Amino acid sequence: MISETIQRLHSELPPTVKLVAVSKFHPFESIVEAYESGQRIFAESRPQELMAKVRRLEEMRASRVAETRLSWGDSDAAEAWLSDIEWHFIGHLQTNKLKMVLPYVSLVQSVDSLRLLEAINVWGERNGKVISVLLEPHVAAEETKQGFSPEEILAILADASSYEYISFKGIMGMATFIEDESVVDSDFAALADIFSQCRLSFPSLAPDFTELSIGMSDDYPLAIAHGSTMVRIGSMIFGSRQ
Ligand SMILES: *Cc1c(COP(=O)(O)O)cnc(C)c1O
């Protein structure tokens, strides 16, 4: 089931759209199955769960390497197995949890406050790592304190050079949680608009600011129609979450 869906998505998605497999609440065995089917980018939304899975997969890899050595097998292949997984973080991230996330991920998609952005920059400086981020605007109708206004995003990017340890890669967004497709459509249009406004306003950032992460299991075709470069798909691949 997992492998069929992964293969179908890989063949159906336009080449400009990356598939991010959202493995939250699903066991590491499911991640291995998706990996064996060719999936390389995975995303988690809780720091503890991310860290536990990264460690478990590393243990599996290490024990395969040890077994392969004993049996005079192909140890290069065993070394490579699971080592090219790319982790993204997509959940709300508290500033006291950065050390559980930032060492392991190649992209934090869910930067939703100035406080978090500044804390990531400080962590990057202390640890000598430039962190790639997406900024998360708030467009959905739900009441929430999280997420930036379009004006805040433009102000951050105008000041981008003061975040020495941050690489701004684009925008991540979610549509209103609702069946009504016209609402979802206008939310995606608003997110795509913010994205293109950023690229136009800051041409020097544009070569790196290339990702528009929109679209989940239920709405990804519509997101792609609005120019998504990254779809975050969980339940369609792994089944419903407990
Ligand atoms: C859980 C989650 C997803 C995946 O949702 P599905 O409907 O299972 O595809 C995508 N993005 C974010 C931010 C999530 O938290």
The ligand as an SDF file (V2000), in Angstrom:
LIG
                    3D

 15 15  0  0  0  0  0  0  0  0999 V2000
    0.0380   16.5050    9.1840 C   0  0  0  0  0  0  0  0  0  0  0  0
    0.4790   17.5680    8.2630 C   0  0  0  0  0  0  0  0  0  0  0  0
    0.4780   17.3620    6.8660 C   0  0  0  0  0  0  0  0  0  0  0  0
   -0.0360   16.0950    6.2090 C   0  0  0  0  0  0  0  0  0  0  0  0
   -1.4210   16.0430    6.2490 O   0  0  0  0  0  0  0  0  0  0  0  0
   -2.2300   14.8800    5.4870 P   0  0  0  0  0  0  0  0  0  0  0  0
   -3.6020   15.4230    5.4000 O   0  0  0  0  0  0  0  0  0  0  0  0
   -2.1130   13.6660    6.3300 O   0  0  0  0  0  0  0  0  0  0  0  0
   -1.6020   14.6980    4.1630 O   0  0  0  0  0  0  0  0  0  0  0  0
    0.9460   18.3950    6.0660 C   0  0  0  0  0  0  0  0  0  0  0  0
    1.3950   19.5470    6.5980 N   0  0  0  0  0  0  0  0  0  0  0  0
    1.4200   19.7860    7.9150 C   0  0  0  0  0  0  0  0  0  0  0  0
    1.9330   21.0840    8.4260 C   0  0  0  0  0  0  0  0  0  0  0  0
    0.9590   18.7980    8.7940 C   0  0  0  0  0  0  0  0  0  0  0  0
    0.9820   19.0430   10.1180 O   0  0  0  0  0  0  0  0  0  0  0  0
  1  2  1  0
  2  3  1  0
  2 14  2  0
  3  4  1  0
  3 10  2  0
  4  5  1  0
  5  6  1  0
  6  7  2  0
  6  8  1  0
  6  9  1  0
 10 11  1  0
 11 12  2  0
 12 13  1  0
 12 14  1  0
 14 15  1  0
M  END
$$$$
